[in-house]
């Protein structure tokens, strides 16, 4: 019996039968085996106990009650549970014909025992259902965790898509003159091109180009992070990647290469 107590820890059983002697007999048996039990003599009592005791997760229901059939009681308990509360159910009956067994399986019961009850078989059945119930709980937890991770991933992808869209719009608008801006300078010379349009920067991603352009304007890592809505650590990462891809040695060279003013001076 000591082994069963350890296996059954945490489970609570509701026993429903309109014969008080059977309820008492089953409660005594199961409490000795380590279960916490509640007994009921009518369907109404059983439904009230099930509703008021959310810890009940194993049911033993008489199939042929006087006030309500066992399958109907199970149906009402499933409605009370609402899909959120997990439980398993066994039914007991004085009949053991083939038709009765078929009715039990169709009604949603996990097992069927005939009266008079065999204590060893009943305990073995409950232990099996307790294990099955615990596996269902673990499966639900895994599903919840997976859904949570999926939500985080979805939000990250949305954020990346938004950043990419902003970067594309930024590159498209920065590569052409603003509305009303003359394409030629006052001396008739061709207006300076965006230095980042230079093939020298062709290997950089859109986000890396954003960072490099702001470096060319003289912004610090902190200012760039605030402007782009990213962390300063991420800015440093983009700078390091840009240096490697362009073959430049340091941030100063990157700033000079990407500075619009520097490009104008070179053209002159």
C-alpha contacts under 8 A as a table, 3 or more apart, distances in Angstrom:
res1	aa1	res2	aa2	distance
1	X	4	X	5.23
1	X	5	X	6.45
1	X	32	X	7.71
1	X	33	X	5.87
2	X	5	X	5.24
2	X	6	X	6.67
2	X	33	X	7.84
3	X	6	X	5.37
3	X	7	X	6.41
4	X	7	X	5.00
4	X	8	X	6.02
4	X	33	X	5.95
4	X	34	X	6.58
4	X	127	X	7.88
5	X	8	X	5.28
5	X	9	X	6.14
5	X	33	X	5.72
5	X	34	X	4.18
5	X	35	X	7.24
6	X	9	X	5.47
6	X	34	X	7.57
7	X	127	X	7.34
8	X	11	X	5.90
8	X	34	X	6.14
8	X	35	X	6.22
8	X	127	X	6.96
8	X	130	X	7.06
9	X	34	X	6.92
9	X	35	X	7.13
10	X	35	X	7.96
11	X	35	X	6.37
11	X	36	X	6.80
11	X	55	X	7.25
11	X	56	X	7.01
11	X	57	X	6.42
11	X	58	X	7.20
11	X	130	X	7.46
12	X	35	X	6.02
12	X	36	X	4.78
12	X	37	X	5.68
12	X	38	X	7.88
12	X	55	X	6.12
12	X	56	X	4.71
12	X	57	X	5.90
12	X	58	X	6.27
13	X	35	X	6.93
13	X	36	X	6.28
13	X	37	X	4.79
13	X	38	X	6.33
13	X	56	X	5.61
13	X	57	X	6.39
13	X	58	X	4.72
13	X	59	X	5.54
13	X	60	X	7.35
14	X	37	X	5.87
14	X	38	X	4.91
14	X	39	X	5.84
14	X	40	X	7.55
14	X	46	X	7.44
14	X	49	X	8.00
14	X	50	X	7.54
14	X	56	X	6.50
14	X	58	X	6.51
14	X	59	X	4.98
14	X	60	X	6.22
15	X	23	X	6.38
15	X	26	X	7.59
15	X	27	X	7.40
15	X	37	X	7.38
15	X	38	X	6.26
15	X	39	X	4.80
15	X	40	X	6.18
15	X	46	X	7.94
15	X	59	X	6.15
15	X	60	X	4.79
15	X	61	X	6.04
16	X	23	X	6.86
16	X	39	X	6.05
16	X	40	X	4.85
16	X	41	X	5.81
16	X	42	X	6.90
16	X	43	X	7.33
16	X	46	X	6.36
16	X	59	X	7.98
16	X	60	X	6.20
16	X	61	X	4.81
16	X	62	X	5.96
17	X	20	X	6.96
17	X	22	X	6.93
17	X	23	X	6.03
17	X	40	X	6.61
17	X	41	X	5.25
17	X	42	X	6.97
17	X	61	X	6.46
17	X	62	X	5.06
17	X	65	X	6.93
18	X	40	X	7.80
18	X	41	X	4.57
18	X	42	X	6.02
18	X	62	X	7.66
18	X	65	X	6.21
18	X	66	X	7.17
19	X	22	X	5.58
19	X	23	X	6.65
19	X	41	X	6.89
20	X	23	X	5.12
20	X	24	X	6.19
20	X	41	X	6.56
21	X	24	X	5.17
21	X	25	X	6.07
22	X	25	X	5.02
22	X	26	X	6.10
23	X	26	X	5.33
23	X	27	X	6.06
23	X	39	X	6.09
23	X	40	X	7.37
23	X	41	X	7.67
24	X	27	X	5.19
24	X	28	X	6.16
24	X	39	X	7.63
25	X	28	X	5.33
25	X	29	X	6.28
26	X	29	X	5.07
26	X	30	X	6.12
27	X	30	X	5.28
27	X	31	X	5.99
27	X	37	X	6.09
27	X	38	X	7.34
27	X	39	X	7.02
28	X	31	X	5.34
28	X	32	X	6.27
29	X	32	X	5.41
29	X	33	X	6.49
29	X	119	X	7.40
30	X	33	X	4.87
30	X	34	X	6.43
30	X	35	X	5.42
30	X	36	X	7.60
30	X	37	X	7.23
30	X	123	X	7.61
31	X	34	X	5.17
31	X	35	X	4.86
31	X	36	X	5.98
31	X	37	X	6.62
32	X	35	X	7.33
33	X	123	X	7.95
38	X	49	X	7.89
39	X	46	X	7.67
40	X	43	X	7.60
40	X	45	X	5.67
40	X	46	X	5.31
41	X	45	X	6.80
41	X	46	X	7.46
42	X	45	X	5.28
42	X	46	X	6.30
42	X	65	X	7.75
42	X	67	X	6.93
43	X	46	X	5.07
43	X	47	X	6.13
43	X	65	X	7.88
43	X	67	X	6.81
43	X	68	X	6.30
43	X	73	X	6.41
44	X	47	X	5.23
44	X	48	X	6.24
45	X	48	X	5.20
45	X	49	X	6.21
46	X	49	X	5.15
46	X	50	X	6.08
47	X	50	X	5.07
47	X	51	X	6.08
47	X	73	X	7.54
47	X	76	X	7.70
47	X	77	X	6.67
48	X	51	X	5.14
48	X	52	X	6.12
49	X	52	X	5.19
49	X	53	X	5.85
50	X	53	X	5.37
50	X	54	X	6.72
50	X	56	X	6.48
50	X	77	X	7.29
51	X	54	X	6.63
51	X	80	X	6.90
53	X	56	X	5.96
54	X	57	X	7.74
54	X	85	X	8.00
56	X	59	X	7.67
56	X	87	X	7.62
57	X	86	X	6.60
57	X	87	X	4.29
57	X	88	X	6.36
58	X	87	X	5.64
58	X	88	X	5.07
58	X	89	X	5.74
58	X	90	X	7.91
58	X	126	X	7.86
58	X	129	X	7.95
58	X	130	X	7.58
59	X	87	X	7.64
59	X	88	X	6.31
59	X	89	X	4.46
59	X	90	X	5.94
59	X	91	X	7.98
60	X	89	X	5.96
60	X	90	X	4.79
60	X	91	X	5.45
60	X	92	X	7.04
61	X	70	X	5.94
61	X	89	X	7.39
61	X	90	X	6.32
61	X	91	X	4.73
61	X	92	X	6.23
62	X	65	X	6.07
62	X	69	X	7.88
62	X	70	X	5.64
62	X	91	X	5.57
62	X	92	X	4.92
62	X	93	X	5.96
63	X	69	X	5.88
63	X	70	X	4.18
63	X	71	X	6.79
63	X	91	X	5.76
63	X	92	X	5.81
63	X	93	X	5.44
64	X	68	X	7.57
64	X	69	X	5.33
64	X	70	X	6.12
64	X	93	X	6.56
65	X	68	X	5.33
65	X	69	X	5.22
65	X	70	X	6.47
66	X	69	X	7.32
68	X	72	X	6.66
68	X	73	X	6.84
69	X	72	X	5.38
69	X	73	X	6.52
70	X	73	X	5.08
70	X	74	X	6.23
70	X	91	X	7.37
71	X	74	X	5.03
71	X	75	X	6.15
71	X	104	X	7.71
71	X	107	X	5.54
71	X	108	X	7.69
72	X	75	X	4.98
72	X	76	X	6.36
73	X	76	X	5.18
73	X	77	X	6.29
74	X	77	X	5.06
74	X	78	X	6.18
74	X	89	X	7.93
74	X	108	X	7.93
75	X	78	X	5.15
75	X	79	X	6.37
76	X	79	X	5.00
76	X	80	X	6.30
77	X	80	X	4.94
77	X	81	X	6.15
78	X	81	X	5.02
78	X	82	X	6.31
78	X	83	X	7.34
79	X	82	X	5.16
79	X	83	X	7.83
81	X	84	X	6.01
81	X	85	X	4.96
81	X	86	X	7.46
82	X	85	X	6.83
83	X	86	X	7.29
86	X	133	X	7.30
86	X	136	X	7.84
86	X	137	X	7.48
87	X	133	X	6.67
88	X	109	X	7.54
88	X	110	X	6.75
88	X	129	X	6.58
88	X	130	X	7.95
88	X	133	X	6.81
89	X	108	X	7.92
89	X	109	X	5.28
89	X	110	X	5.78
89	X	111	X	7.30
90	X	109	X	5.52
90	X	110	X	5.70
90	X	111	X	4.91
90	X	112	X	5.91
90	X	113	X	7.67
91	X	104	X	7.53
91	X	109	X	6.51
91	X	111	X	6.49
91	X	112	X	5.13
91	X	113	X	6.43
92	X	112	X	5.84
92	X	113	X	4.78
92	X	114	X	5.51
92	X	115	X	6.74
93	X	96	X	7.19
93	X	112	X	7.81
93	X	113	X	6.60
93	X	114	X	5.03
93	X	115	X	5.83
94	X	114	X	5.57
94	X	115	X	4.90
94	X	116	X	7.46
95	X	100	X	6.96
95	X	114	X	6.59
95	X	115	X	7.73
96	X	100	X	6.22
96	X	101	X	6.93
96	X	114	X	6.20
97	X	100	X	5.29
97	X	101	X	6.56
98	X	101	X	5.25
98	X	102	X	6.36
99	X	102	X	5.15
99	X	103	X	6.19
100	X	103	X	5.02
100	X	104	X	6.22
101	X	104	X	5.06
101	X	105	X	6.38
101	X	112	X	7.18
102	X	105	X	5.26
102	X	106	X	6.23
103	X	106	X	5.16
103	X	107	X	6.11
104	X	107	X	5.13
104	X	108	X	6.80
104	X	109	X	5.88
104	X	111	X	7.83
104	X	112	X	6.99
105	X	108	X	5.73
105	X	109	X	5.89
105	X	110	X	7.18
105	X	111	X	7.81
106	X	109	X	7.71
109	X	112	X	7.41
110	X	129	X	7.87
111	X	125	X	7.42
113	X	117	X	6.68
113	X	122	X	7.34
114	X	117	X	5.95
115	X	118	X	7.96
117	X	122	X	7.23
118	X	121	X	5.46
118	X	122	X	6.15
119	X	122	X	5.14
119	X	123	X	6.14
120	X	123	X	5.23
120	X	124	X	6.12
121	X	124	X	5.11
121	X	125	X	6.10
122	X	125	X	5.13
122	X	126	X	6.25
123	X	126	X	5.11
123	X	127	X	6.16
124	X	127	X	5.18
124	X	128	X	6.26
125	X	128	X	5.16
125	X	129	X	6.26
126	X	129	X	5.03
126	X	130	X	5.99
127	X	130	X	5.01
127	X	131	X	6.32
128	X	131	X	5.26
128	X	132	X	6.30
129	X	132	X	4.89
129	X	133	X	5.99
130	X	133	X	5.07
130	X	134	X	6.24
131	X	134	X	5.16
131	X	135	X	6.34
132	X	135	X	5.14
132	X	136	X	6.33
133	X	136	X	5.06
133	X	137	X	6.32
134	X	137	X	5.05
134	X	138	X	6.28
135	X	138	X	5.05
135	X	139	X	6.08
136	X	139	X	5.01
136	X	140	X	6.18
137	X	140	X	5.16
137	X	141	X	6.30
138	X	141	X	5.09
138	X	142	X	6.26
139	X	142	X	5.09
139	X	143	X	6.25
140	X	143	X	5.04
140	X	144	X	6.21
141	X	144	X	5.08
141	X	145	X	6.17
142	X	145	X	5.11
142	X	146	X	6.07
143	X	146	X	5.05
143	X	147	X	6.10
144	X	147	X	5.11
144	X	148	X	6.15
145	X	148	X	5.03
145	X	149	X	6.25
146	X	149	X	5.14
146	X	150	X	6.12
147	X	150	X	4.95
147	X	151	X	6.17
148	X	151	X	5.12
148	X	152	X	6.44
149	X	152	X	5.15
149	X	153	X	6.20
150	X	153	X	5.01
150	X	154	X	6.02
151	X	154	X	5.07
151	X	155	X	6.26
152	X	155	X	5.23
152	X	156	X	6.24
153	X	156	X	5.03
153	X	157	X	6.18
154	X	157	X	5.14
154	X	158	X	6.20
155	X	158	X	5.05
155	X	159	X	6.19
156	X	159	X	5.07
156	X	160	X	6.19
157	X	160	X	5.02
157	X	161	X	6.06
158	X	161	X	5.09
158	X	162	X	6.15
159	X	162	X	5.09
159	X	163	X	6.20
160	X	163	X	5.04
160	X	164	X	6.11
161	X	164	X	5.07
161	X	165	X	6.17
162	X	165	X	5.14
162	X	166	X	6.24
163	X	166	X	5.14
163	X	167	X	6.10
164	X	167	X	5.02
164	X	168	X	6.15
164	X	206	X	7.41
164	X	207	X	7.72
165	X	168	X	5.19
165	X	169	X	6.20
166	X	169	X	5.13
166	X	170	X	5.98
167	X	170	X	4.94
167	X	171	X	6.16
167	X	206	X	5.92
167	X	207	X	6.63
167	X	210	X	7.25
168	X	171	X	5.21
168	X	172	X	6.09
168	X	206	X	7.19
169	X	172	X	5.10
169	X	173	X	6.08
170	X	173	X	5.33
170	X	174	X	5.94
171	X	174	X	5.19
171	X	175	X	6.04
171	X	206	X	7.90
172	X	175	X	5.52
172	X	176	X	7.12
173	X	176	X	5.81
173	X	177	X	7.87
173	X	178	X	7.74
174	X	177	X	7.40
174	X	194	X	7.39
175	X	193	X	7.62
175	X	194	X	6.13
175	X	197	X	7.64
177	X	180	X	7.97
177	X	181	X	5.81
177	X	182	X	7.39
177	X	183	X	6.68
178	X	181	X	5.39
182	X	185	X	7.13
183	X	190	X	6.84
183	X	191	X	5.56
184	X	187	X	7.81
184	X	188	X	5.62
184	X	189	X	5.71
184	X	190	X	4.88
184	X	191	X	4.88
185	X	188	X	5.42
185	X	189	X	5.49
185	X	190	X	6.34
185	X	191	X	5.53
186	X	189	X	7.37
192	X	260	X	7.44
192	X	263	X	7.31
192	X	264	X	5.99
193	X	197	X	7.42
193	X	260	X	7.90
194	X	197	X	5.51
194	X	198	X	7.60
194	X	260	X	6.72
195	X	198	X	5.55
195	X	257	X	7.53
195	X	258	X	5.53
195	X	259	X	6.87
195	X	260	X	6.00
195	X	263	X	6.57
196	X	199	X	7.91
196	X	200	X	7.92
196	X	201	X	6.04
196	X	209	X	7.06
196	X	213	X	7.11
196	X	258	X	6.24
197	X	201	X	7.10
197	X	202	X	7.71
198	X	201	X	5.95
198	X	202	X	7.16
199	X	202	X	4.84
200	X	203	X	7.76
200	X	246	X	6.86
201	X	204	X	5.68
201	X	209	X	7.80
201	X	246	X	6.64
203	X	245	X	6.46
203	X	246	X	7.60
204	X	208	X	5.73
204	X	209	X	6.12
204	X	242	X	6.55
204	X	245	X	6.99
205	X	208	X	5.10
205	X	209	X	6.16
206	X	209	X	5.05
206	X	210	X	6.31
207	X	210	X	5.03
207	X	211	X	6.51
207	X	238	X	7.86
208	X	211	X	5.20
208	X	212	X	6.18
208	X	238	X	5.58
208	X	239	X	7.37
208	X	241	X	7.88
208	X	242	X	6.50
209	X	212	X	5.02
209	X	213	X	5.98
210	X	213	X	5.34
210	X	214	X	6.49
211	X	214	X	5.31
211	X	215	X	6.26
211	X	224	X	6.79
211	X	235	X	6.99
211	X	238	X	7.03
211	X	239	X	7.22
212	X	215	X	4.95
212	X	216	X	6.25
212	X	239	X	7.24
212	X	242	X	7.63
212	X	254	X	7.16
212	X	255	X	7.22
212	X	258	X	6.65
213	X	216	X	5.06
213	X	217	X	6.54
213	X	258	X	6.07
213	X	259	X	7.33
214	X	217	X	4.95
214	X	218	X	6.57
214	X	219	X	5.73
214	X	224	X	6.57
215	X	218	X	5.13
215	X	219	X	5.33
215	X	220	X	6.99
215	X	224	X	7.85
215	X	254	X	7.51
215	X	255	X	5.33
215	X	258	X	7.53
215	X	259	X	7.90
216	X	219	X	7.52
216	X	254	X	7.28
216	X	255	X	4.23
216	X	256	X	6.41
216	X	257	X	7.42
216	X	258	X	4.83
216	X	259	X	4.12
216	X	260	X	7.26
217	X	255	X	7.56
217	X	259	X	6.18
217	X	260	X	7.93
218	X	255	X	7.23
219	X	223	X	5.80
219	X	224	X	6.19
220	X	223	X	5.15
220	X	224	X	6.14
221	X	224	X	5.07
221	X	225	X	6.08
221	X	232	X	5.98
221	X	235	X	6.17
221	X	236	X	6.98
222	X	225	X	5.09
222	X	226	X	6.34
222	X	232	X	5.64
223	X	226	X	5.18
223	X	227	X	6.14
224	X	227	X	5.06
224	X	228	X	6.07
224	X	232	X	7.76
224	X	235	X	7.16
225	X	228	X	5.38
225	X	229	X	5.71
225	X	230	X	4.94
225	X	231	X	5.40
225	X	232	X	5.18
225	X	234	X	7.88
225	X	235	X	6.22
226	X	229	X	5.18
226	X	230	X	6.70
226	X	231	X	7.75
230	X	234	X	6.55
230	X	235	X	7.28
231	X	234	X	5.18
231	X	235	X	6.52
232	X	235	X	4.99
232	X	236	X	6.35
233	X	236	X	5.15
233	X	237	X	6.33
234	X	237	X	4.95
234	X	238	X	6.29
235	X	238	X	5.13
235	X	239	X	6.23
236	X	239	X	5.05
236	X	240	X	6.19
237	X	240	X	5.17
237	X	241	X	6.22
238	X	241	X	5.07
238	X	242	X	6.04
239	X	242	X	5.08
239	X	243	X	6.21
239	X	251	X	7.44
240	X	243	X	5.26
240	X	244	X	6.36
241	X	244	X	5.18
241	X	245	X	6.19
242	X	245	X	5.13
242	X	246	X	6.04
243	X	246	X	5.32
243	X	247	X	5.71
243	X	248	X	5.07
243	X	249	X	6.48
243	X	250	X	6.81
243	X	251	X	7.52
243	X	254	X	7.18
244	X	247	X	5.22
244	X	248	X	6.84
248	X	253	X	6.41
248	X	254	X	6.64
249	X	253	X	6.89
250	X	253	X	5.62
250	X	254	X	6.58
251	X	254	X	4.94
251	X	255	X	6.12
252	X	255	X	5.02
252	X	256	X	6.23
253	X	256	X	5.15
253	X	257	X	6.06
254	X	257	X	5.16
254	X	258	X	6.14
255	X	258	X	5.29
255	X	259	X	5.85
256	X	259	X	5.25
256	X	262	X	6.15
257	X	262	X	7.11
257	X	263	X	7.48
258	X	262	X	7.68
258	X	263	X	7.73
259	X	262	X	5.18
259	X	263	X	6.43
260	X	263	X	5.12
260	X	264	X	6.36
261	X	264	X	5.13
261	X	265	X	6.34
262	X	265	X	5.18
262	X	266	X	6.25
263	X	266	X	5.06
263	X	267	X	6.25
264	X	267	X	5.10
264	X	268	X	6.24
265	X	268	X	5.08
